[in-house]
Amino acid sequence: MTVGFATDTGTKEEVKSEEGTALDQPWIVLVWNDPVNLMSYVSFVFQDYFGYSEAKARRLMLEVHEQGRSAVASGNREKVEQDTVAMHSYGLWATFEKAGSE
Amino acid sequence: MAKAFKSTRRGISGSLEPGEVRLLGNLFRDIISMLEPETAASSDPLAAMVGMDTEAVAPSDSAVRRLLPDGVRANDDEALEFRRLTERSLREQKISALRSSALLLEGNPVVLNPGQARLMAQALNDVRLVLADRLGIETEDDAEKLHEVGDSSDVEDVESYLALVYNFVTWLQESLVQALLTAGRQKR
């Protein structure tokens, strides 16, 4: 990812986690890092599409940026397929797979 | 010179020079023509109606492939099956965002509600993805180097012109996204 001209807002990290376990959420959506998408835009997409808080969206965005990818959502197969196409419509590079498949 | 987008009481507002509107309009139209399906619509009307395309294959142009990436990795068969189920509607969604954005830019100043601003951000992102592919941006270092092309005096050839356009669209998208994030915070 890349950085635009604006400075970062430095919001606090949220502590709670609302993700379920891999057992009841058997499929995941991975978003992959790329050198073009703006860090701000990726955060915006996670807030806009998934309804995540600013802090959670930012944490996932940084995970994509620093680790090369992040599991940003989970659910049944139909849901993760839908989420994957939605990420593509925003121009993010996403794939879906079975949780724990590596 | 364009004015950065700002979140205002009337909506997300920005202002572009006529030459910039023409440039962006041309870029949006170029990408629309890249996204219009390469083959004739599937002959199965029911399949077409639900957005399926039984003939779809991974695009040969790397830029189009970046706009319409594989949804499954390391499994070509599954990736192709997913593409056949979803690619047609993804193309249509992108074309529609690009068309709307070209029209919205005609306003002066440009004033957008959040839904319109989202479409514009998507369209500008698609423009950047295509320009980045043409410029061969593959790593974050490649992207960094382009920042050196700051104004028209740095333009020496097609490549540096594309870099200048890329930097302009990046600046515009960043300001639009910051305005969207600000508008989102104010709503809460």
Boltz contact constraints between the chains, C-beta under 6 A:
constraints:
  - contact:
      token1: [A, 2]
      token2: [B, 143]
      max_distance: 6.0
  - contact:
      token1: [A, 4]
      token2: [B, 174]
      max_distance: 6.0
  - contact:
      token1: [A, 5]
      token2: [B, 174]
      max_distance: 6.0
  - contact:
      token1: [A, 6]
      token2: [B, 178]
      max_distance: 6.0
  - contact:
      token1: [A, 35]
      token2: [B, 137]
      max_distance: 6.0
  - contact:
      token1: [A, 35]
      token2: [B, 139]
      max_distance: 6.0
  - contact:
      token1: [A, 35]
      token2: [B, 140]
      max_distance: 6.0
  - contact:
      token1: [A, 35]
      token2: [B, 143]
      max_distance: 6.0
  - contact:
      token1: [A, 36]
      token2: [B, 128]
      max_distance: 6.0
  - contact:
      token1: [A, 36]
      token2: [B, 129]
      max_distance: 6.0
  - contact:
      token1: [A, 36]
      token2: [B, 132]
      max_distance: 6.0
  - contact:
      token1: [A, 38]
      token2: [B, 174]
      max_distance: 6.0
  - contact:
      token1: [A, 40]
      token2: [B, 177]
      max_distance: 6.0
  - contact:
      token1: [A, 41]
      token2: [B, 177]
      max_distance: 6.0
  - contact:
      token1: [A, 44]
      token2: [B, 177]
      max_distance: 6.0
  - contact:
      token1: [A, 44]
      token2: [B, 180]
      max_distance: 6.0
  - contact:
      token1: [A, 44]
      token2: [B, 181]
      max_distance: 6.0
  - contact:
      token1: [A, 84]
      token2: [B, 71]
      max_distance: 6.0
  - contact:
      token1: [A, 85]
      token2: [B, 86]
      max_distance: 6.0
  - contact:
      token1: [A, 85]
      token2: [B, 90]
      max_distance: 6.0
  - contact:
      token1: [A, 88]
      token2: [B, 90]
      max_distance: 6.0
  - contact:
      token1: [A, 89]
      token2: [B, 93]
      max_distance: 6.0
  - contact:
      token1: [A, 90]
      token2: [B, 122]
      max_distance: 6.0
  - contact:
      token1: [A, 91]
      token2: [B, 125]
      max_distance: 6.0
  - contact:
      token1: [A, 91]
      token2: [B, 126]
      max_distance: 6.0
  - contact:
      token1: [A, 91]
      token2: [B, 129]
      max_distance: 6.0
  - contact:
      token1: [A, 93]
      token2: [B, 69]
      max_distance: 6.0
  - contact:
      token1: [A, 95]
      token2: [B, 71]
      max_distance: 6.0
  - contact:
      token1: [A, 95]
      token2: [B, 72]
      max_distance: 6.0
  - contact:
      token1: [A, 95]
      token2: [B, 73]
      max_distance: 6.0
